[in-house]
Amino acid sequence: MTQSLARYPSLERKRVVVTGGGSGIGAGLVEAFARQGAEVIFVDIAEKDSNALVAQLAGAPIAPVFHRLDLTDLAAIEVFFQSLGPIDVLVNNAGNDDRHELADITPAYWDDRIAINLRHMLFAAKAVAPGMKARGGGAIINFGSISWHLGLKGLLVYETAKAAIEGMTRALARELGEDNIRVTCVVPGNVKTPRQMKWYTPEGEAEIVAQQCLKGRLLPQHVASLVLFLASDDGRMCTGHEYWIDAGWR
């Protein structure tokens, strides 16, 4: 079946920042925004993957730009956004779902995982809010996860951070709404990426699909389609809530 994907004129030439954009879901987001004619700036620490993505998308209407940025460094985040100037869309995608057990969690590990999976989202939002206000509004899209809703094993700190992101989204939406800045949270199910394939055997994948209402694998482009809508003028009245894309996984 041939599929025609939506085109959003309101995204053309919009300035978009995607965190963790070098691979996986993030790379799908970068490509999707670039194909819409947006000016995409993405950050990551994976230089090889990121440079390869830039080369792959060199023919986009506006070629995306990569900056290496360690999102656990709050001072570096502030300097980066100051140097960048005002933007229209921030997609807080970056995170890391390394598996861990309760017995192995130390205070240092906790601080590191929270910095990677939660803290930078707040400070990135804080950094872009004044510029969005000056431009008449904007969109901040945070990435949550289905994992804490399902209570999956081996992800205790990750799931704690992802649960907090949904609360942070609601608080930021209220905080920034009067400036016409909308804040939403995307909750993906299990998305097939090279990283996720580290954790799943073919049998494990089959179990996931069996628990989904729709019997197909979620891909980064599926998630990107939802994010594009939320970032566009078509989603202008969407804020303060979570939007699920999980093929009905229960």
N, C-alpha and C positions, 0 to 999 in steps of 0.2 A: 504494500500500500504506500503510495506516494504521500509524503507529509509536507505541508506548507507551513513554515514557522512564521510567527507574527513579526511585523516590522513596526518599530516605535519611532516615528519622526521626532518625538519629544526628547529622545536620547541622543540625537545627532549633535555632535560637538560638545556634549556635556562632559565635564571633567569628572572622571571616575577613578577612585583609588580602591584597589583590591589588595587585601593583605593575604599572604600565603598564596600568591598567584602563580607560582612557578610550576606546579604539578597538580594532579588530581582534580578535585572539584574546582580549585582555584584557577587552574589553567582553563577549564571549561568556561568559567566566568569571564576571564580575560578575553578569550576568543569570542564569546557571545557579545560582549559590549563592543569589542573592536568591529565586529561585523555590522553592528548597528550604526557605525560611524561616530562612536564616542571617542573622546581623548582618554585613553586608559593608561594609568600609571599603576604599576603593581610592585609590591615589595615582597622579598623572600630572603632566606639565607642560602637557598640552594641555587648557586650561581650557574652551574652547568645546565640544569633543567630550564632555568629562567632564560638564559641566553638562547637556548635552542627554541624556546617558545617565541621569543622576539623574532628570530630568523624565520620561523614558520609563518608568522603573521605579518611579514614585511609588506605584503601586498594589500593589507587592510586599508580602508579609506584614510584612517590615521593610524600609523604604526604604533603599537603600544611601547611604552618605555619602562624599563626595569631599573629599580634601585635596590641595592643590597641593604637590608635593614634588620637588625636584631631587635625584635619587638619586646624582648625582656629588658631592654635598655630604655628607660623612660625619658632620659635626657635626649637620647638620639631620636626618639619619636617626636619630641617637641621641636627639635632642630629641623627634622625632615619636613614637617607640616608647615613650619614657618617659612622655609625656603620654597616650598611648593606654591604657596598662595591659596586663595579660596578654591574650593571644589564644590561640586554639586551632589555627588554620591560617594558615600563610604561603604564598602562592603567588608565587614569584620569577619573574614573567613578563617584566618590562620588559627591553627591549633595542633595538638599532638595527642594521639590516643594510645600511647604506649601502655601495655598491660602491666599490672602491678598487683601485689597482694597486700592486705592490711598489715601483716607482720613486717613487711619491708618498707613501710612508709615512715620516713624520718622527717623531722621539721624542715630540713634542707630540701628534701624531695617535695614536700608539700608546697613550700614557697616557690620552688622552680616550676612545678606543674600549674600552680595558680597563675604565675606570671605568664606562662605560655598560653594558657587556655582561657583566661578571664581578664586579668588586670589590664593588659594592653588595649582591650576593647573600650574600656571606660576612658582611658587617657587619649586614645585616638579620637573618640567622639568629642571629648572636651576640646581637643585641638582644632577640630574642623567646625565646631558649632559657630564661632564668631563669623567666620567667612561665609558659611551658609546663610546666616542671618543677614549679612550685608548683601547677599545676592538674591534675597527675597524668599529663601527657603531651600530645602534639600531633603535628601533621604539617607538615612543610616540603616543598614541592613546587617543584623548580627546573625551569626550562625550558632544555633543550638544543636541538639542531637536527640534522636529517639532513645539513645542508650539508657538515660536515667529514667525515662518513662517505662522502659521494660525491666529495669533493674538488672542489667547484664553483669556477669561476674568479671572480676579482674580489672575494673575501671573505676574504682571508688573515688579517687580524687578527680579524675576526668568528669565523671558524672556529677559530682558536686559542683564543679565549675560550670558545666552545661546547664544545670538547674538554675544556678545563679544568673546566668545570662538572660533567661526568660524574665526573671524579676527585674533585672537591670533595664531590660528593654521597656517594660511598662513604666518604670520610674523615669527613664529618659524621655519617653514619649510625652509624659505629663510635663516634665521640666522644659522641653523644647517646643512643644506644640504651638505656643503663642507666637513663636518666630517662624511658623510654617515649616518646621523641620519635623518630618515624620520618621518614626523609629519602629522597625519591625524585626521579627525574628523568624528565620527559616529553620524548620526542623526536618532534616533529611532522615530517611531510613538508611538501609545499608546500600551504599553507592559503590558500584564496581569501579575501583581504581587500582593501579598497580600496588599501592601501599596496602589496601584492604585485602588484596589477594595473598598477602603474606600470612593472613590469619585464617583463611578459609580453604578447606579442601573442596573438591567438587561435590562431595556429599554434604558438606556444610552449606554450600551455596544452594543446593537443592532443598535443604531444610528451610532456609530463609524464604525461598520462592514459594514453598508449600504453605507458609504462614501468611503470605501476602494475598490480598483479594485479587490483585492483578498479577498474572503469572509471567512476569518478565523481570529482567534485572534493571534496576535503576542505574542510569549513567549520568556523568557530569552535565551533559547537555539538557537532561530533563530538569535538573535542579536549576540550571542557568535560566531556563525559560520562566520559572517562577520569579527568580530574582529580577529579571528584566522587567516583568510586569510591575513589581513592587517599586522599582526605581523610576519607572516612567510616569508620565502625567496620568496615564490610565489608572494608576494606583494612588492617586492624589488624596483619597480619603481613607487610606489604609494606614493605621498606626496603632501602636500599643498592644499588638497581638502577635501570636505565633501562627505561622502558616506551614502546614505539614505537607511534605511530599515523600511518601513512604510506600506507595503502592498498596496501602491498607495493611501494613505489617502489624500483626497482633500476636 
